[in-house]
Amino acid sequence: MESGTVFCARRDTSEKTSYKIESAASTMSQLLDEIQINMFNQALEFREKNTFSTNNYEEFKSLIENGGFIRCGWDGNPESEAAIKKETKATIRCILLDEKITDKKCVYSGNPAKHEVIFARAY
């Protein structure tokens, strides 16, 4: 503060920068917007790289062992979800309401799917 500067360490890039106190308020507001956009884009990229689709339960079990998100059909039966949870520790994280379900089968039961869902494990 004696030198008239403040230091900022970004959580998204680990970059450290000094700013003049006089311009800190306006600079920080702009910087926070930039950080927010960058962190959001990083999260989207992570989600896309770690989301896998399958219609096969054996493949589902193999994929879930490596972490990430599994997109698949679900018959809407709580017993199917409970069996998947018991066997794999994965639970439904999201029901994709905007998805049209045609010719999809439940990844577990093989019955016609009522929903397309995302399964994942909690850590």
Secondary structure in CASP SS format (residue, H / E / C, confidence):
PFRMAT SS
TARGET T0000
AUTHOR 0000-0000-0000
METHOD secondary structure of the structure
MODEL  1
M C 1.00
E C 1.00
S C 1.00
G C 1.00
T E 1.00
V E 1.00
F E 1.00
C E 1.00
A E 1.00
R C 1.00
R C 1.00
D C 1.00
T C 1.00
S C 1.00
E C 1.00
K E 1.00
T E 1.00
S E 1.00
Y E 1.00
K E 1.00
I H 1.00
E H 1.00
S H 1.00
A H 1.00
A H 1.00
S H 1.00
T H 1.00
M H 1.00
S H 1.00
Q H 1.00
L H 1.00
L H 1.00
D H 1.00
E H 1.00
I H 1.00
Q H 1.00
I H 1.00
N H 1.00
M H 1.00
F H 1.00
N H 1.00
Q H 1.00
A H 1.00
L H 1.00
E H 1.00
F H 1.00
R H 1.00
E H 1.00
K H 1.00
N C 1.00
T E 1.00
F E 1.00
S E 1.00
T C 1.00
N C 1.00
N C 1.00
Y H 1.00
E H 1.00
E H 1.00
F H 1.00
K H 1.00
S H 1.00
L H 1.00
I H 1.00
E H 1.00
N C 1.00
G C 1.00
G C 1.00
F E 1.00
I E 1.00
R E 1.00
C E 1.00
G E 1.00
W E 1.00
D C 1.00
G C 1.00
N C 1.00
P H 1.00
E H 1.00
S H 1.00
E H 1.00
A H 1.00
A H 1.00
I H 1.00
K H 1.00
K H 1.00
E H 1.00
T H 1.00
K C 1.00
A E 1.00
T E 1.00
I E 1.00
R E 1.00
C E 1.00
I E 1.00
L C 1.00
L C 1.00
D C 1.00
E C 1.00
K C 1.00
I C 1.00
T C 1.00
D C 1.00
K C 1.00
K E 1.00
C E 1.00
V C 1.00
Y C 1.00
S C 1.00
G C 1.00
N C 1.00
P E 1.00
A C 1.00
K C 1.00
H E 1.00
E E 1.00
V E 1.00
I E 1.00
F E 1.00
A E 1.00
R E 1.00
A C 1.00
Y C 1.00
END
